[in-house]
Amino acid sequence: MSESKEESIEKKSPVRLVSIVILSISFVLLILHILMERFVPFTDQAHINGLMSPIVPRVSGYLTDINVRLHSRVEVGDTLFQLDRRPFVLSVEKARATLDKTAQNVKARTSSVKSSAHRLGVAKAQMDRAQRNWNRVQIVLKENPGALSQADRDAAETSLMQATEQVASAEADLERSQQALGFSGEENPQFREALNMLEQAELDLAFSSIIAASGGYVESFSVDLGYYASGGQPLATLVTDGDMWIQANLKENNLSNMKEGAPVEFSIDVMPGKIFKGKVRSIGHGVSTGNTNRGDLPSVSGESGWLRDPQRFPVIITFDQNDIKQNARLGGQVDVVIFSGDKGFLSFLAKMKLRFLSFMSYVR
């Protein structure tokens, strides 16, 4: 009986040993996972971001020339699209004719002002002469009342009154001419308005040629000759040669020890087997939860379960763009390890994991 018990214990011992080993390994792996999540967090929920510029016409018109294709390379100053120039050329000619006509009108009104001023000067001279004549009549009548007839006296008075009225009329004519002219020369409002219309027409003519503001690659391109391009509506998208960065979406518990400037290693699927270096530029401070109801009661999530899905926050990573410039694609997937604190064994494990996954990109 005792021998059978001993045999049963001996048979159970290997099973127990294996169970202990498995549990121990699982516990160690759990501890390693917890530590790595906080000191050397890894994520494959990361992608390359960059600057994009919509190719938007400033004026409307029909496309008469297309100098690019989908994914084609463009440089700064290249003419991408050409709108029908004829309506804009006509607008320039019309605006130039309006400017010439306005200049003529301003010149004519300036001459009118000068003519009115001259007439006013003549009228004042005549009034001055009539005033002196009337003064002499008064002196003569005072010294010798019978020296002049009543008709001579009335003629002198009438002449003075007419001269005074002519001065008033000439002043009114001059005032009207000055108001009609306003400022003279290029300061004249009508001239400035006509000049601005010409400049706007010339700008619209220049804008009929859609020029690349920066170098890059053309994306989202699906128009052909004869397409009516509306001002302000994009024709295509230009992926520019500007700044590029990686947006890594990490869980909240990955951020506890993370700081800006922390070193980063990453791999991209388009270049498997290669590891690149970078650093943390910034860490997101908030994300949308979809529960904001302005002016209403807050909506409460009805999710249930033992473990809820972790919230993720964007972490922006910079890198030397010369390393991957030729192969990087906006939206390309990235595997990222951020070294938040540990520099020893945990960092070694994280690096090995990243390199293994980088080589796995050959078959993914």
C-alpha positions as CSV (number, residue, x, y, z in Angstrom):
1,M,0.0,0.0,0.0
2,S,2.8,2.4,0.9
3,E,4.6,1.5,-2.2
4,S,1.6,2.5,-4.4
5,K,1.5,5.9,-2.7
6,E,5.2,6.5,-3.3
7,E,4.7,5.6,-6.9
8,S,1.8,8.1,-7.2
9,I,3.8,10.9,-5.6
10,E,6.7,10.2,-7.9
11,K,4.3,10.4,-10.9
12,K,2.7,13.7,-9.8
13,S,6.1,15.4,-9.0
14,P,7.0,16.1,-12.7
15,V,3.6,17.5,-13.4
16,R,3.9,19.7,-10.3
17,L,7.3,20.8,-11.3
18,V,6.2,21.7,-14.8
19,S,3.3,23.6,-13.4
20,I,5.6,25.5,-11.0
21,V,8.0,26.3,-13.9
22,I,5.2,27.5,-16.1
23,L,3.7,29.7,-13.4
24,S,7.1,31.1,-12.5
25,I,7.9,31.9,-16.1
26,S,4.5,33.5,-16.5
27,F,5.0,35.6,-13.4
28,V,8.4,36.7,-14.5
29,L,7.0,37.6,-18.0
30,L,4.2,39.5,-16.4
31,I,6.6,41.5,-14.2
32,L,8.8,42.2,-17.3
33,H,5.7,43.3,-19.3
34,I,4.6,45.7,-16.5
35,L,8.1,47.2,-16.2
36,M,8.6,47.5,-20.0
37,E,5.2,49.2,-20.4
38,R,6.4,51.9,-18.1
39,F,10.1,52.3,-18.8
40,V,10.5,51.1,-22.4
41,P,7.0,51.2,-23.9
42,F,6.6,49.7,-27.4
43,T,3.8,50.4,-29.9
44,D,3.0,49.4,-33.4
45,Q,0.1,51.9,-33.6
46,A,2.3,54.6,-35.1
47,H,2.6,56.1,-38.5
48,I,4.5,58.8,-40.4
49,N,3.0,62.2,-40.7
50,G,4.0,65.2,-42.7
51,L,3.0,68.5,-44.2
52,M,0.5,68.6,-47.0
53,S,-0.7,71.5,-49.1
54,P,-3.9,71.4,-51.1
55,I,-3.5,72.7,-54.6
56,V,-6.2,75.3,-54.7
57,P,-6.9,77.8,-57.6
58,R,-7.5,81.4,-56.5
59,V,-9.7,82.1,-59.5
60,S,-12.3,80.0,-61.4
61,G,-12.0,78.8,-65.0
62,Y,-11.7,75.9,-67.3
63,L,-8.4,73.8,-67.4
64,T,-6.6,74.2,-70.6
65,D,-3.2,72.7,-69.7
66,I,-2.2,70.1,-67.1
67,N,1.5,69.6,-66.5
68,V,1.4,67.0,-63.7
69,R,0.3,63.5,-63.2
70,L,-0.6,61.4,-60.1
71,H,2.5,60.9,-57.9
72,S,4.7,63.1,-60.1
73,R,7.5,65.2,-58.6
74,V,7.2,69.0,-58.7
75,E,9.6,71.8,-57.7
76,V,8.9,75.2,-56.3
77,G,7.7,77.5,-59.1
78,D,6.5,74.8,-61.4
79,T,3.3,75.5,-63.3
80,L,0.9,72.7,-62.3
81,F,-2.3,73.7,-64.1
82,Q,-3.3,76.4,-66.5
83,L,-6.8,77.9,-66.6
84,D,-8.2,79.5,-69.7
85,R,-6.4,82.9,-69.9
86,R,-8.8,84.6,-72.3
87,P,-11.4,85.9,-69.9
88,F,-8.7,87.3,-67.6
89,V,-6.8,88.9,-70.5
90,L,-10.1,90.6,-71.5
91,S,-10.6,91.8,-67.9
92,V,-7.1,93.3,-67.9
93,E,-7.8,95.1,-71.2
94,K,-11.1,96.4,-69.9
95,A,-9.6,97.6,-66.6
96,R,-6.8,99.3,-68.5
97,A,-9.3,101.1,-70.7
98,T,-11.3,102.1,-67.6
99,L,-8.1,103.5,-66.1
100,D,-7.3,105.5,-69.2
101,K,-10.8,106.9,-69.4
102,T,-10.7,107.8,-65.7
103,A,-7.4,109.5,-66.2
104,Q,-8.9,111.5,-69.0
105,N,-11.9,112.5,-66.8
106,V,-9.6,113.5,-64.0
107,K,-7.5,115.6,-66.4
108,A,-10.6,117.2,-67.8
109,R,-11.9,118.0,-64.3
110,T,-8.6,119.4,-63.4
111,S,-8.7,121.7,-66.4
112,S,-12.3,122.7,-65.4
113,V,-11.0,123.6,-61.9
114,K,-8.3,125.7,-63.4
115,S,-10.8,127.4,-65.8
116,S,-13.1,128.1,-62.9
117,A,-10.3,129.6,-60.9
118,H,-9.4,131.8,-63.8
119,R,-12.9,133.0,-64.2
120,L,-13.1,133.7,-60.5
121,G,-9.9,135.8,-60.8
122,V,-11.4,137.8,-63.6
123,A,-14.7,138.4,-61.7
124,K,-12.8,139.6,-58.7
125,A,-10.8,142.0,-60.8
126,Q,-14.0,143.4,-62.4
127,M,-15.6,143.7,-58.9
128,D,-12.6,145.5,-57.7
129,R,-12.7,147.9,-60.6
130,A,-16.5,148.4,-60.1
131,Q,-15.9,149.0,-56.4
132,R,-13.3,151.7,-57.1
133,N,-15.6,153.4,-59.6
134,W,-18.5,153.4,-57.1
135,N,-16.1,154.9,-54.5
136,R,-15.2,157.7,-56.9
137,V,-18.9,158.4,-57.6
138,Q,-19.5,158.7,-53.9
139,I,-16.6,161.1,-53.4
140,V,-17.7,163.3,-56.4
141,L,-21.4,163.4,-55.2
142,K,-20.2,164.4,-51.7
143,E,-18.1,167.3,-52.9
144,N,-20.5,168.4,-55.7
145,P,-24.0,166.9,-55.6
146,G,-24.9,168.2,-59.0
147,A,-21.8,167.1,-60.8
148,L,-23.2,163.6,-61.8
149,S,-26.7,162.7,-63.0
150,Q,-28.8,160.1,-61.3
151,A,-28.3,157.8,-64.3
152,D,-24.5,157.9,-63.8
153,R,-25.0,157.0,-60.1
154,D,-27.4,154.2,-60.9
155,A,-25.0,152.8,-63.6
156,A,-22.1,152.7,-61.2
157,E,-24.2,151.0,-58.5
158,T,-25.5,148.4,-61.0
159,S,-22.0,147.7,-62.3
160,L,-20.8,147.0,-58.7
161,M,-23.8,144.7,-57.9
162,Q,-23.3,142.7,-61.2
163,A,-19.6,142.4,-60.5
164,T,-20.4,141.1,-57.0
165,E,-22.9,138.5,-58.3
166,Q,-20.3,137.4,-60.9
167,V,-17.8,136.8,-58.2
168,A,-20.3,134.7,-56.2
169,S,-21.2,132.7,-59.3
170,A,-17.5,132.1,-60.1
171,E,-16.8,130.9,-56.5
172,A,-19.8,128.5,-56.7
173,D,-18.5,127.2,-60.1
174,L,-15.1,126.7,-58.6
175,E,-16.5,124.9,-55.6
176,R,-18.5,122.5,-57.8
177,S,-15.5,121.8,-60.0
178,Q,-13.3,121.0,-57.0
179,Q,-15.9,118.7,-55.5
180,A,-16.3,116.9,-58.8
181,L,-12.5,116.5,-59.1
182,G,-11.7,115.7,-55.5
183,F,-7.9,115.1,-55.2
184,S,-5.9,115.7,-58.3
185,G,-3.5,113.3,-60.0
186,E,-2.9,109.8,-58.6
187,E,-4.5,110.8,-55.3
188,N,-7.9,111.1,-57.0
189,P,-10.3,108.4,-55.6
190,Q,-11.7,107.5,-58.9
191,F,-8.2,107.1,-60.4
192,R,-7.2,105.0,-57.4
193,E,-10.2,102.8,-57.8
194,A,-9.6,102.3,-61.5
195,L,-5.9,101.5,-60.8
196,N,-6.9,98.9,-58.1
197,M,-9.3,97.3,-60.6
198,L,-6.4,97.0,-63.1
199,E,-4.1,95.5,-60.5
200,Q,-6.8,93.0,-59.4
201,A,-7.3,92.0,-63.1
202,E,-3.6,91.5,-63.5
203,L,-3.5,89.4,-60.3
204,D,-6.4,87.3,-61.6
205,L,-4.5,86.8,-64.8
206,A,-1.4,85.7,-62.9
207,F,-3.5,83.4,-60.7
208,S,-4.8,81.6,-63.8
209,S,-1.5,79.8,-63.8
210,I,-1.5,77.5,-60.7
211,I,2.1,77.4,-59.4
212,A,3.7,75.0,-56.9
213,A,4.4,76.9,-53.7
214,S,6.8,74.2,-52.5
215,G,8.4,71.0,-53.8
216,G,6.8,67.6,-53.3
217,Y,4.7,64.9,-54.8
218,V,1.2,65.2,-56.3
219,E,-1.5,63.1,-54.7
220,S,-5.4,62.9,-54.9
221,F,-5.3,64.0,-58.5
222,S,-8.3,63.1,-60.7
223,V,-9.1,66.0,-63.1
224,D,-8.7,66.4,-66.9
225,L,-8.7,69.1,-69.5
226,G,-11.9,71.0,-69.7
227,Y,-12.6,70.6,-66.0
228,Y,-14.1,73.7,-64.4
229,A,-11.9,74.6,-61.5
230,S,-13.7,76.7,-58.8
231,G,-11.7,79.2,-56.9
232,G,-11.1,77.9,-53.4
233,Q,-11.8,74.3,-54.2
234,P,-8.8,72.0,-54.3
235,L,-7.8,70.2,-57.5
236,A,-5.2,67.9,-55.9
237,T,-3.0,67.5,-52.8
238,L,0.8,68.2,-52.7
239,V,2.8,66.2,-50.2
240,T,5.5,68.7,-49.5
241,D,9.2,68.3,-48.7
242,G,8.6,70.0,-45.4
243,D,8.8,68.6,-41.8
244,M,8.0,65.0,-41.2
245,W,7.3,63.3,-37.9
246,I,6.0,60.1,-36.3
247,Q,2.8,60.0,-34.4
248,A,2.9,57.1,-31.9
249,N,-0.4,56.4,-30.1
250,L,0.6,55.1,-26.7
251,K,-1.5,53.9,-23.7
252,E,-2.0,56.1,-20.7
253,N,0.1,53.8,-18.5
254,N,3.0,54.2,-21.0
255,L,3.3,57.9,-20.3
256,S,4.0,57.9,-16.5
257,N,7.8,58.1,-16.9
258,M,8.0,59.7,-20.4
259,K,9.5,63.1,-20.9
260,E,10.1,65.3,-23.9
261,G,13.5,64.6,-25.5
262,A,13.5,60.9,-24.5
263,P,15.5,58.8,-27.0
264,V,13.5,56.6,-29.4
265,E,14.3,53.7,-31.8
266,F,11.9,52.8,-34.6
267,S,11.6,50.7,-37.7
268,I,9.4,51.3,-40.8
269,D,7.8,48.6,-42.8
270,V,9.1,50.0,-46.1
271,M,12.7,49.5,-44.9
272,P,12.6,46.2,-43.0
273,G,15.6,45.1,-41.0
274,K,16.8,48.7,-40.4
275,I,16.6,50.6,-37.1
276,F,16.5,54.4,-36.9
277,K,16.8,56.8,-34.0
278,G,14.7,59.8,-32.9
279,K,13.5,61.6,-29.9
280,V,10.2,62.6,-28.3
281,R,9.2,66.1,-29.4
282,S,5.9,66.4,-27.6
283,I,3.3,64.4,-25.7
284,G,-0.4,64.9,-26.3
285,H,-2.5,66.5,-23.4
286,G,-5.9,65.4,-24.5
287,V,-8.0,63.4,-27.0
288,S,-11.6,63.6,-28.0
289,T,-13.9,61.2,-26.1
290,G,-17.0,61.9,-28.2
291,N,-19.0,62.7,-25.0
292,T,-19.1,66.5,-25.2
293,N,-22.6,67.8,-25.6
294,R,-22.7,71.6,-25.5
295,G,-25.8,72.8,-23.8
296,D,-27.0,69.3,-22.9
297,L,-26.5,66.7,-20.3
298,P,-23.3,64.6,-20.6
299,S,-23.6,61.3,-22.3
300,V,-22.3,58.3,-20.3
301,S,-20.5,55.4,-22.0
302,G,-22.3,52.1,-21.6
303,E,-19.2,49.9,-22.0
304,S,-19.1,46.9,-19.8
305,G,-16.5,44.2,-19.0
306,W,-13.8,43.3,-16.6
307,L,-11.1,45.3,-18.4
308,R,-11.9,48.4,-20.4
309,D,-10.0,49.4,-23.6
310,P,-7.0,51.6,-22.7
311,Q,-7.1,55.2,-23.8
312,R,-4.3,56.2,-26.1
313,F,-2.6,59.6,-26.5
314,P,-0.5,60.8,-29.4
315,V,3.3,61.1,-28.9
316,I,5.1,63.1,-31.6
317,I,8.6,61.8,-32.5
318,T,11.2,63.6,-34.6
319,F,14.0,62.0,-36.5
320,D,16.7,62.8,-39.0
321,Q,14.8,63.0,-42.2
322,N,17.8,62.3,-44.4
323,D,17.8,58.7,-43.1
324,I,14.5,57.8,-44.6
325,K,13.6,60.8,-46.8
326,Q,13.6,58.8,-50.1
327,N,11.5,56.0,-48.7
328,A,9.2,57.6,-46.2
329,R,5.5,57.7,-47.1
330,L,2.9,59.7,-45.2
331,G,0.8,57.2,-43.4
332,G,3.5,54.5,-43.4
333,Q,3.4,52.1,-40.5
334,V,6.1,52.3,-37.8
335,D,7.2,50.2,-34.8
336,V,8.4,52.4,-32.0
337,V,10.3,51.9,-28.7
338,I,10.6,54.8,-26.3
339,F,13.3,54.7,-23.6
340,S,11.6,56.5,-20.8
341,G,13.9,55.5,-18.0
342,D,15.7,52.2,-17.9
343,K,19.0,51.8,-19.7
344,G,19.8,48.2,-18.8
345,F,18.2,44.9,-19.2
346,L,14.8,46.2,-20.1
347,S,16.3,48.4,-22.8
348,F,18.1,45.4,-24.2
349,L,14.9,43.3,-24.4
350,A,13.1,46.2,-26.0
351,K,15.8,46.6,-28.7
352,M,15.8,42.9,-29.4
353,K,12.0,42.9,-29.8
354,L,12.1,45.9,-32.2
355,R,14.8,44.2,-34.3
356,F,12.9,41.0,-34.5
357,L,9.7,42.8,-35.6
358,S,11.7,44.8,-38.1
359,F,13.0,41.6,-39.8
360,M,9.4,40.3,-39.6
361,S,8.5,43.2,-41.9
362,Y,9.9,41.1,-44.8
363,V,7.0,38.7,-44.5
364,R,4.2,41.0,-43.2
